Structures are given as structure tokens and as C-alpha cells.
């Protein structure tokens, strides 16, 4: 990886030219929606590569929903030239307003969301992907409001502690390792367990059939939220639960 610092900081993943093919048989191509000319995927290759479908759910969701086609941006390139052009196109197309489904897109967002900036005791929203938001008009969703009856039959879902410390400690502004974050969050989880037990409820060790709600202390995906809802669970965030039990 190379980093160039000027008016803009640019990162390149293109390897050194000496290790790449000098044959001018490569090209850069893009997939687009016919009706709008919206570019949603950029790639490089040779032979029949441009016709091949990608093992990328974001790409497939757009391609299967819209009338799409593929075209060459430039042909007869060396491998190095193709990689350089492909990488520059990621940034160029996004600046033009195109939303790409590429998962790896140096100097561009591609299909990825920006990471969450957690704020102290502020419940995060459950984010829909940029692709689903733009191409399918899906919206971010919120965790469910607390229902006491369902709270008393909860499972606290184990997820990563990575990056969530600022949610639970207002003295933290930057990154804290998982071990320290776990030390911050575990007493809060115990507080919820104690409340549920005091009220005659039960915290289940797994999301068993008897559990009526799932409590998350980190973040979940948009798809996971609707999967849990389909299975009949209320989906709570620990921040909301802590605020709720403080009223009692």
C-alpha cells in the first residue's frame, strides 16, 4: 500500500509495476443501469472477465433488479495501467454521484458505510447499506421500544466489544481495546440481569423459544434486525434498556 499526501490524501493498493504483466491485453470496464446510465460497479480484467457475474450480494441485488449492461472504459492496457485507471475511477465516479457496489474501492466508499461515531448513552441507529438506501430507497431503522413483559424474558446477545466504549463511558474519546471495553460494559449487563431477576423475570443463556426479546450492547446489521423480527423477537439496545430500568 502506498500513501500520497498532497491537497488530498490518497491510498493506492496497486503493486509495483515490475511484478505485473506488460502485455496490453487488459481493460477497465463498468456495469451501469441502462435507463439512468448510473454506474454501480467498476472492474478490470482480460478476456471475458467483464461478462462474469460477481460473487458480491450488493452487485447482484442491483443487477437482478434493474435492466443493466456493461461497457469498456478503456482497452489494450497493461495490467499496471488497468489497475491505475480502475483505482482512479472509483474516486471519480463517486464524485460524479454514482454509488458503487464494490466492497473494496480505494479512495472511495464503495458499498461500505462510514464507521459509527458513538456518543455517550446515545442509541445508534441500525444502518441500511449505502447500496440499499440509494437503489432501493430503504431507510435506517431504530431499535424497538422497551416492553416490560418482553424485557423480563430476554437474551443478552454476545457480540464484539470493538469500538463501543464511548457509548458507555463519557471520558473516552478515542479507541479502547476490547478487554478494557469489556470491563466497562460487563457491570452494566449485570445491572440489567439483576433488574430482570428482581422483577421475577429471566435472562436466557441462548435465544430460546421462551425468550421474547434480544438485547444488544454493540451494533447489528440491518439484515439481522429483520431476521430477528421475523422470528418474533423484540430487538433492544442496552443503552435503551439501561435508561428504562433507571426509571424504576
C-alpha positions, 0 to 999 in steps of 0.5 A, spaced: 500 500 500 502 506 498 500 513 501 500 520 497 499 526 501 498 532 497 491 537 497 488 530 498 490 524 501 490 518 497 491 510 498 493 506 492 493 498 493 496 497 486 503 493 486 509 495 483 509 495 476 515 490 475 511 484 478 505 485 473 504 483 466 506 488 460 502 485 455 496 490 453 491 485 453 487 488 459 481 493 460 477 497 465 470 496 464 463 498 468 456 495 469 451 501 469 443 501 469 441 502 462 435 507 463 439 512 468 446 510 465 448 510 473 454 506 474 454 501 480 460 497 479 467 498 476 472 492 474 478 490 470 480 484 467 482 480 460 478 476 456 471 475 458 472 477 465 467 483 464 461 478 462 462 474 469 457 475 474 460 477 481 460 473 487 458 480 491 450 480 494 450 488 493 452 487 485 447 482 484 441 485 488 442 491 483 443 487 477 437 482 478 433 488 479 434 493 474 435 492 466 443 493 466 449 492 461 456 493 461 461 497 457 469 498 456 472 504 459 478 503 456 482 497 452 489 494 450 492 496 457 497 493 461 495 490 467 499 496 471 495 501 467 488 497 468 489 497 475 491 505 475 485 507 471 480 502 475 483 505 482 482 512 479 475 511 477 472 509 483 474 516 486 471 519 480 465 516 479 463 517 486 464 524 485 460 524 479 454 521 484 454 514 482 454 509 488 458 503 487 457 496 489 464 494 490 466 492 497 473 494 496 474 501 492 480 505 494 479 512 495 472 511 495 466 508 499 464 503 495 458 499 498 461 500 505 458 505 510 462 510 514 464 507 521 459 509 527 461 515 531 458 513 538 456 518 543 455 517 550 448 513 552 446 515 545 442 509 541 445 508 534 441 507 529 441 500 525 444 502 518 441 500 511 447 499 506 449 505 502 447 500 496 440 499 499 438 506 501 440 509 494 437 503 489 432 501 493 430 507 497 430 503 504 431 507 510 435 506 517 431 503 522 431 504 530 431 499 535 424 497 538 421 500 544 422 497 551 416 492 553 416 490 560 413 483 559 418 482 553 424 485 557 423 480 563 424 474 558 430 476 554 437 474 551 443 478 552 446 477 545 454 476 545 457 480 540 464 484 539 466 489 544 470 493 538 469 500 538 463 501 543 466 504 549 464 511 548 457 509 548 458 507 555 463 511 558 463 519 557 471 520 558 473 516 552 474 519 546 478 515 542 479 507 541 479 502 547 481 495 546 476 490 547 478 487 554 478 494 557 471 495 553 469 489 556 470 491 563 466 497 562 460 494 559 460 487 563 457 491 570 452 494 566 449 487 563 449 485 570 445 491 572 440 489 567 440 481 569 439 483 576 433 488 574 430 482 570 431 477 576 428 482 581 422 483 577 421 475 577 423 475 570 429 471 566 435 472 562 436 466 557 443 463 556 441 462 548 435 465 544 430 460 546 423 459 544 421 462 551 425 468 550 421 474 547 426 479 546 434 480 544 438 485 547 444 488 544 450 492 547 454 493 540 451 494 533 447 489 528 446 489 521 440 491 518 439 484 515 439 481 522 434 486 525 429 483 520 431 476 521 430 477 528 423 480 527 421 475 523 422 470 528 418 474 533 423 477 537 423 484 540 430 487 538 433 492 544 439 496 545 442 496 552 443 503 552 435 503 551 434 498 556 439 501 561 435 508 561 428 504 562 430 500 568 433 507 571 426 509 571 424 504 576 
